[in-house]
Amino acid sequence: MGIGTGRMASVLRGGCMAAAMVLLAACTRHGQEGYARYRTNCGICHHGGEGMKGEIPPVTGRVDRIAATPEGKQYLMHVLLNGLNGPLQIDGVRYNFSMPPFRAHLSDVEIASILSYLATRGDTRPVPVFTPEEVAAERAHPLTTTMVAEERRRLDAIHPLP
């Protein structure tokens, strides 16, 4: 004797709901960790994500769009690991700044958490997610700030970065 169609649907809904709750809890923890690390390490300069026009670029609503491609994700990890020096042109505004490298100060988990948190602050769906393993792979190949700036110029030529 098998399980009825109605009972099967109920079991599946319950299982899907449980799985969704586990994923949501993990995302919430990851998001809280990312927010806390962002606030402590990045927020003071980036002013809660909005930046400071002409001085510090905004990150809100940009990280998710940049991370929509594998090359964009790689570039963002390079920025946090290796730093970046301006000038940059973002939405018609020129920024000439110096962002320090966080290679020596933040772990792979912390960098992945920060970038994943920032990716949630935009409209891209599905939200790009960064993993500690991806960050570790990029950490293995240090770059200079000049190399990161050149990477940005190359990406911008292929598909304009926000």
Secondary structure, DSSP 8 states (H G I E B T S, - for coil): ----HHHHHHHHHHHHHHHHHHHHHHHHHHHHHHHHHHHHHTHHHHGGGT-BTTTB---TTTHHHHTTSHHHHHHHHHHHHH-EE--EEETTEEE--EE---TTTS-HHHHHHHHHHHHTTSS-SS-----HHHHHHHHTS---HHHHHHHHHHHHHHS---
